[in-house]
């Protein structure tokens, strides 16, 4: 990295990048990557996710550099981008999704020899579960069946049903809540 860039302020580097000098952006990256990573890690608590988000932050910053208000500080601007990326990520990876995925993994990994009593109990639970799913309204049942029956991602479900991904996740969350309540009331769980 050229000593010339090291001597420049962040805002001067931004001007250089806008004028077409990408090496100036590399200097900004060197100055802020570690700090941005630490900030993102404090939101996501996962190194790989923090690294991915950090790259997203710098890509967004680079693409939007022409919109940067030179009267502001670059540091506050890039931190704002990082915080927004972290919040968006946290919103996408909701606790419900994690719980559902953990349960899916637990069911996939479950092993053992079943007794005849286990099969009877399983059959009764399956019937109760099917009844619970049947009681869902169409909009909740569709999402539930596409997610668990077809193992589709929320983005695919959203496309198929012509709804937002957020709505698909919300409907799945509600479907699970309704099924759980139904099974509890019937004494199945």
C-alpha positions as a Markdown table, in Angstrom:
| # | Residue | x | y | z |
|---|---|---|---|---|
| 1 | Unk | 0.0 | 0.0 | 0.0 |
| 2 | Unk | 1.4 | 3.3 | -1.0 |
| 3 | Unk | 2.5 | 5.7 | 1.8 |
| 4 | Unk | 0.6 | 8.4 | -0.1 |
| 5 | Unk | -2.7 | 6.7 | 0.8 |
| 6 | Unk | -1.7 | 6.1 | 4.4 |
| 7 | Unk | -1.3 | 9.8 | 4.9 |
| 8 | Unk | -4.7 | 10.7 | 3.5 |
| 9 | Unk | -7.9 | 11.1 | 5.6 |
| 10 | Unk | -10.8 | 8.8 | 5.1 |
| 11 | Unk | -12.7 | 11.4 | 3.2 |
| 12 | Unk | -9.7 | 12.1 | 0.9 |
| 13 | Unk | -9.5 | 8.4 | 0.2 |
| 14 | Unk | -13.2 | 8.4 | -0.7 |
| 15 | Unk | -12.6 | 11.2 | -3.2 |
| 16 | Unk | -9.7 | 9.1 | -4.7 |
| 17 | Unk | -12.0 | 6.1 | -5.1 |
| 18 | Unk | -14.7 | 8.1 | -6.7 |
| 19 | Unk | -12.1 | 9.5 | -9.1 |
| 20 | Unk | -11.3 | 5.9 | -10.1 |
| 21 | Unk | -8.4 | 4.8 | -7.8 |
| 22 | Unk | -9.4 | 1.5 | -6.3 |
| 23 | Unk | -6.2 | 1.2 | -4.3 |
| 24 | Unk | -7.6 | 4.0 | -2.1 |
| 25 | Unk | -10.5 | 1.7 | -1.2 |
| 26 | Unk | -8.1 | -1.0 | -0.3 |
| 27 | Unk | -6.6 | 1.5 | 2.3 |
| 28 | Unk | -10.1 | 2.1 | 3.7 |
| 29 | Unk | -10.6 | -1.6 | 3.9 |
| 30 | Unk | -7.3 | -2.0 | 5.8 |
| 31 | Unk | -8.3 | 0.7 | 8.2 |
| 32 | Unk | -11.8 | -0.6 | 9.0 |
| 33 | Unk | -12.1 | -4.3 | 8.3 |
| 34 | Unk | -11.0 | -5.4 | 11.7 |
| 35 | Unk | -13.3 | -2.9 | 13.5 |
| 36 | Unk | -16.2 | -3.8 | 11.3 |
| 37 | Unk | -15.6 | -7.5 | 11.8 |
| 38 | Unk | -15.7 | -7.0 | 15.6 |
| 39 | Unk | -18.9 | -5.0 | 15.4 |
| 40 | Unk | -20.6 | -7.5 | 13.3 |
| 41 | Unk | -19.4 | -10.4 | 15.4 |
| 42 | Unk | -21.0 | -8.7 | 18.5 |
| 43 | Unk | -24.3 | -9.0 | 16.6 |
| 44 | Unk | -24.1 | -12.5 | 15.1 |
| 45 | Unk | -21.7 | -14.4 | 17.4 |
| 46 | Unk | -20.5 | -16.5 | 14.5 |
| 47 | Unk | -17.1 | -15.9 | 12.9 |
| 48 | Unk | -18.1 | -17.1 | 9.4 |
| 49 | Unk | -21.3 | -15.0 | 9.4 |
| 50 | Unk | -19.4 | -12.0 | 10.6 |
| 51 | Unk | -16.8 | -12.4 | 7.8 |
| 52 | Unk | -19.5 | -12.8 | 5.2 |
| 53 | Unk | -21.3 | -9.8 | 6.5 |
| 54 | Unk | -18.1 | -7.8 | 6.6 |
| 55 | Unk | -17.6 | -8.5 | 2.9 |
| 56 | Unk | -21.2 | -7.4 | 2.2 |
| 57 | Unk | -20.6 | -4.2 | 4.1 |
| 58 | Unk | -17.6 | -3.3 | 2.1 |
| 59 | Unk | -19.3 | -4.3 | -1.2 |
| 60 | Unk | -22.3 | -2.1 | -0.3 |
| 61 | Unk | -20.0 | 0.8 | 0.7 |
| 62 | Unk | -18.0 | 0.5 | -2.5 |
| 63 | Unk | -21.2 | 0.5 | -4.7 |
| 64 | Unk | -22.7 | 3.4 | -2.8 |
| 65 | Unk | -19.6 | 5.5 | -2.4 |
| 66 | Unk | -20.9 | 8.0 | -4.9 |
| 67 | Unk | -23.8 | 8.7 | -2.5 |
| 68 | Unk | -21.5 | 9.3 | 0.4 |
| 69 | Unk | -21.9 | 12.8 | 1.8 |
| 70 | Unk | -18.3 | 14.1 | 2.1 |
| 71 | Unk | -19.4 | 16.4 | 5.0 |
| 72 | Unk | -20.0 | 13.3 | 7.1 |
| 73 | Unk | -17.3 | 11.0 | 8.4 |
| 74 | Unk | -16.6 | 7.8 | 6.5 |
| 75 | Unk | -16.4 | 5.9 | 9.8 |
| 76 | Unk | -19.9 | 6.8 | 10.9 |
| 77 | Unk | -21.2 | 6.0 | 7.4 |
| 78 | Unk | -19.6 | 2.6 | 7.2 |
| 79 | Unk | -20.6 | 1.7 | 10.7 |
| 80 | Unk | -24.2 | 2.5 | 9.9 |
| 81 | Unk | -24.0 | 0.2 | 6.9 |
| 82 | Unk | -22.5 | -2.5 | 9.1 |
| 83 | Unk | -25.2 | -2.1 | 11.7 |
| 84 | Unk | -28.0 | -2.3 | 9.1 |
| 85 | Unk | -26.4 | -5.4 | 7.6 |
| 86 | Unk | -26.2 | -7.0 | 11.1 |
| 87 | Unk | -29.8 | -6.1 | 11.9 |
| 88 | Unk | -31.0 | -7.5 | 8.6 |
| 89 | Unk | -29.0 | -10.7 | 9.2 |
| 90 | Unk | -30.4 | -11.1 | 12.7 |
| 91 | Unk | -33.9 | -10.5 | 11.5 |
| 92 | Unk | -33.5 | -13.2 | 8.8 |
| 93 | Unk | -32.0 | -15.7 | 11.3 |
| 94 | Unk | -34.8 | -15.7 | 13.8 |
| 95 | Unk | -35.0 | -17.8 | 16.9 |
| 96 | Unk | -37.9 | -19.7 | 15.5 |
| 97 | Unk | -35.9 | -20.7 | 12.4 |
| 98 | Unk | -33.1 | -22.0 | 14.6 |
| 99 | Unk | -35.5 | -24.0 | 16.8 |
| 100 | Unk | -37.2 | -25.5 | 13.7 |
| 101 | Unk | -33.9 | -26.4 | 12.2 |
| 102 | Unk | -32.6 | -27.9 | 15.4 |
| 103 | Unk | -35.7 | -30.0 | 15.7 |
| 104 | Unk | -35.4 | -31.1 | 12.1 |
| 105 | Unk | -31.8 | -32.2 | 12.8 |
| 106 | Unk | -32.8 | -34.0 | 16.0 |
| 107 | Unk | -35.4 | -36.0 | 14.1 |
| 108 | Unk | -33.0 | -36.8 | 11.3 |
| 109 | Unk | -30.3 | -37.9 | 13.7 |
| 110 | Unk | -32.6 | -39.9 | 16.0 |
| 111 | Unk | -31.8 | -43.6 | 16.0 |
| 112 | Unk | -32.7 | -46.6 | 18.0 |
| 113 | Unk | -34.7 | -49.8 | 17.9 |
| 114 | Unk | -38.5 | -49.4 | 18.4 |
| 115 | Unk | -40.7 | -51.6 | 20.5 |
| 116 | Unk | -44.2 | -52.5 | 19.4 |
| 117 | Unk | -45.5 | -50.0 | 22.0 |
| 118 | Unk | -43.3 | -47.3 | 20.3 |
| 119 | Unk | -45.0 | -48.0 | 17.0 |
| 120 | Unk | -48.5 | -47.7 | 18.5 |
| 121 | Unk | -47.6 | -44.5 | 20.2 |
| 122 | Unk | -46.0 | -43.2 | 17.0 |
| 123 | Unk | -49.1 | -44.1 | 15.1 |
| 124 | Unk | -51.3 | -42.3 | 17.6 |
| 125 | Unk | -49.1 | -39.2 | 17.5 |
| 126 | Unk | -49.0 | -39.3 | 13.7 |
| 127 | Unk | -52.8 | -39.3 | 13.6 |
| 128 | Unk | -53.0 | -36.5 | 16.1 |
| 129 | Unk | -50.4 | -34.5 | 14.2 |
| 130 | Unk | -52.2 | -35.0 | 10.9 |
| 131 | Unk | -55.4 | -33.9 | 12.5 |
| 132 | Unk | -53.6 | -30.8 | 13.9 |
| 133 | Unk | -52.2 | -30.0 | 10.4 |
| 134 | Unk | -55.7 | -30.5 | 8.9 |
| 135 | Unk | -57.2 | -27.9 | 11.3 |
| 136 | Unk | -54.8 | -25.2 | 10.0 |
| 137 | Unk | -56.3 | -22.6 | 7.6 |
| 138 | Unk | -55.0 | -22.9 | 4.0 |
| 139 | Unk | -52.5 | -20.0 | 4.3 |
| 140 | Unk | -50.7 | -21.7 | 7.2 |
| 141 | Unk | -51.1 | -25.3 | 6.0 |
| 142 | Unk | -49.6 | -24.4 | 2.6 |
| 143 | Unk | -46.4 | -22.9 | 4.2 |
| 144 | Unk | -46.1 | -25.7 | 6.7 |
| 145 | Unk | -46.4 | -28.5 | 4.1 |
| 146 | Unk | -44.0 | -26.8 | 1.7 |
| 147 | Unk | -41.5 | -26.3 | 4.4 |
| 148 | Unk | -41.7 | -29.7 | 6.1 |
| 149 | Unk | -43.3 | -31.9 | 3.4 |
| 150 | Unk | -41.2 | -30.6 | 0.5 |
| 151 | Unk | -38.3 | -29.2 | 2.6 |
| 152 | Unk | -38.3 | -26.0 | 0.6 |
| 153 | Unk | -36.4 | -22.9 | 1.7 |
| 154 | Unk | -38.5 | -19.9 | 2.7 |
| 155 | Unk | -37.4 | -18.0 | -0.3 |
| 156 | Unk | -38.8 | -20.7 | -2.6 |
| 157 | Unk | -42.1 | -20.9 | -0.5 |
| 158 | Unk | -42.4 | -17.1 | -0.9 |
| 159 | Unk | -42.0 | -17.3 | -4.6 |
| 160 | Unk | -44.5 | -20.2 | -5.0 |
| 161 | Unk | -47.2 | -18.5 | -2.8 |
| 162 | Unk | -46.5 | -15.0 | -4.1 |
| 163 | Unk | -45.8 | -13.7 | -0.6 |
| 164 | Unk | -42.8 | -12.1 | 1.0 |
| 165 | Unk | -40.2 | -14.4 | 2.7 |
| 166 | Unk | -41.0 | -12.6 | 5.9 |
| 167 | Unk | -44.7 | -13.5 | 5.6 |
| 168 | Unk | -43.7 | -17.1 | 4.8 |
| 169 | Unk | -41.6 | -17.3 | 8.0 |
| 170 | Unk | -44.4 | -15.7 | 10.1 |
| 171 | Unk | -47.0 | -18.1 | 8.7 |
| 172 | Unk | -44.7 | -21.0 | 9.5 |
| 173 | Unk | -44.2 | -19.7 | 13.0 |
| 174 | Unk | -47.9 | -19.4 | 13.5 |
| 175 | Unk | -48.6 | -22.8 | 12.1 |
| 176 | Unk | -46.2 | -24.4 | 14.5 |
| 177 | Unk | -47.8 | -22.5 | 17.4 |
| 178 | Unk | -51.3 | -23.7 | 16.3 |
| 179 | Unk | -50.2 | -27.3 | 16.0 |
| 180 | Unk | -48.4 | -27.2 | 19.3 |
| 181 | Unk | -51.5 | -25.7 | 21.1 |
| 182 | Unk | -53.8 | -28.3 | 19.4 |
| 183 | Unk | -51.6 | -31.2 | 20.5 |
| 184 | Unk | -51.3 | -29.9 | 24.0 |
| 185 | Unk | -55.1 | -29.5 | 24.3 |
| 186 | Unk | -55.5 | -33.0 | 23.1 |
| 187 | Unk | -52.9 | -34.4 | 25.5 |
| 188 | Unk | -50.7 | -35.6 | 22.7 |
| 189 | Unk | -47.7 | -33.7 | 24.0 |
